[in-house]
Amino acid sequence: MLEHLVERDRRRETWWVHAARCGRDQAMKRHIRDLAATSSAVHACVFYENPLPEDVPGRDYDRPGRITMEWIKGALPVADLDFYFCGPRGFMRMLAIGLRALDVPDERIHLEFFGPAEALYA
């Protein structure tokens, strides 16, 4: 998805926020950094829940810990964004409910389940 956005319009403000347990578990590590480097409008922020000793802050990841609604509210221009996300049910539920609480309309909240879809708002 990020590739498509960058190819389509390098000036479009885009935030790629990714969470992994550590560097060994991060998907597309180098590729994402390379894509982000092609445009000043693309911002990548990677969270490692449990960085390994060889995981270097600023090179391999940007923030320790998990993505939180507090971080999202403070770091992203929430009112101007469409949100696309996937992940474990608990994470997706936190985001879906949290974004609604910030008055993000449902039509700007897009999610993808890996496995059976379950209600996130119940």
Secondary structure, 3 states (H helix, E strand, C coil): CHHHHHHHCCCCCEEEEEEECCHHHCCCHHHHHHHHHCCCCEEEEEEECCCCCCCCECCCECEECCCCHHHHHHHCCHHHCCEEEECCHHHHHHHHHHHHHCCCCHHHEEEECCCCCCCCCC
